[in-house]
Amino acid sequence: MSGEILKSETLPYNDHSQRIIDFLQEKMDFFELSQSKVLFDYNPLIGELTIIDREKNKKYKKSTLEFESFDVNEKVIEKVKKHLNETSVENKDFTLQFKELNIKFHTLWSGLDTDQYIGVIGQIDRRR
C-alpha cells in the first residue's frame, strides 16, 4: 500500500519533505554539472556564505557581516543585490564580472513563495 501511495502522482505538492528533497536535488545537480574549481552557497535566511575550493579541497564559511574580508566594495554588493532582486522562478540565473572573475549565480526557490528566493548557489571562474 505505501509503495502505491509513493508512486501516486495525485499527492499534493505542498509536502514539506518533498520540497526539501527538490531543493537539495537542485543544488546537487548544479554542483555536479559545474566544472568550476570554486563554488559557493549563500543562505540568506541566516546570512551565511559557504565557499568550496575544489582545487585546495577546502571549505570556508563566512557571515555576510564579514564581507569586508573578501575585498568586495559596496558598489559590487549593490550590483549583486540588484541582480538578485530581478530574479524569479522563471529567470533564476545571471553572471557578473568582478575584477578577473566570472561569477555565475543561480537562485533557489521554495516552490511555495514565488516572491523571494530562499538560497543562492554559484560558481567562480577566472576570466580567460
C-alpha positions in Angstrom: 0.0 0.0 0.0 2.7 2.5 0.9 4.5 1.8 -2.4 1.3 2.7 -4.3 1.0 5.9 -2.3 4.6 6.9 -3.1 4.1 6.2 -6.8 0.8 8.2 -6.9 1.0 11.4 -8.9 -2.0 12.8 -7.2 -0.2 13.5 -3.9 -0.3 17.2 -3.1 2.9 19.1 -3.9 2.8 21.1 -0.6 4.5 18.2 1.3 7.4 19.9 3.2 9.7 16.9 2.9 9.3 16.7 -0.9 10.1 20.4 -1.2 13.3 19.9 0.8 14.3 17.0 -1.4 13.7 19.0 -4.5 15.7 21.9 -3.1 18.7 19.7 -2.2 18.5 17.9 -5.6 18.6 21.2 -7.5 21.7 22.1 -5.5 23.4 18.8 -6.1 22.6 18.8 -9.8 24.1 22.3 -10.2 27.3 21.5 -8.3 27.7 18.1 -10.1 27.4 19.7 -13.5 29.8 22.6 -12.6 33.3 22.3 -13.9 34.4 25.3 -11.8 37.1 24.9 -9.1 35.3 27.3 -6.8 31.7 27.0 -5.8 29.5 28.9 -3.4 26.3 28.5 -1.4 24.6 31.5 0.2 21.8 31.1 2.7 20.0 34.5 3.0 17.9 33.3 5.9 20.9 33.1 8.3 23.2 35.3 6.3 25.9 32.7 5.7 28.2 32.3 2.7 30.0 29.0 2.1 32.8 28.8 -0.4 34.1 25.5 -1.6 37.5 25.4 -3.2 37.7 22.1 -5.0 41.3 22.6 -6.0 42.5 23.1 -2.4 39.9 20.7 -1.0 38.8 23.4 1.5 35.5 24.9 2.7 35.2 28.4 4.1 32.1 29.8 5.9 31.5 33.5 6.5 28.8 35.6 7.8 27.6 38.3 5.5 28.8 40.8 8.1 32.4 39.6 7.3 32.2 40.5 3.6 34.9 43.2 4.1 37.4 40.3 4.3 36.6 39.4 0.7 37.8 42.8 -0.5 34.4 43.4 -2.1 33.4 47.1 -2.2 29.9 48.4 -1.7 29.3 49.0 -5.4 29.7 45.3 -6.2 27.5 44.3 -3.3 24.7 46.7 -4.5 25.1 45.3 -8.1 24.7 41.7 -6.9 21.7 42.7 -4.8 20.1 44.5 -7.8 20.5 41.4 -10.0 19.2 39.1 -7.2 16.1 41.2 -6.9 15.5 40.9 -10.6 15.5 37.1 -10.5 12.3 35.0 -10.5 11.2 31.4 -10.6 11.4 31.6 -14.4 14.6 33.7 -14.5 17.0 32.1 -11.9 20.4 32.8 -13.3 22.8 35.7 -14.0 26.5 36.2 -14.4 28.6 39.1 -13.3 32.3 40.0 -13.9 34.3 41.3 -10.9 38.0 42.0 -11.4 39.4 39.0 -13.2 36.5 36.7 -12.2 33.3 35.5 -13.8 30.7 34.7 -11.2 27.6 32.7 -12.1 24.6 33.0 -9.7 21.7 30.5 -9.6 18.8 31.3 -7.2 16.8 28.6 -5.4 13.1 28.9 -4.8 10.9 27.0 -2.3 8.0 26.1 -4.6 5.6 27.9 -2.2 6.8 31.5 -2.3 7.4 32.9 -5.8 8.2 36.3 -4.5 11.6 35.6 -2.9 14.4 33.2 -3.5 15.5 31.1 -0.5 19.1 30.5 -1.5 21.8 31.3 -4.0 24.4 28.9 -5.3 27.0 29.5 -7.9 30.5 29.2 -9.4 33.5 31.4 -9.7 35.9 31.1 -12.6 38.9 33.2 -13.8 38.3 35.1 -17.0 40.3 33.9 -20.0 
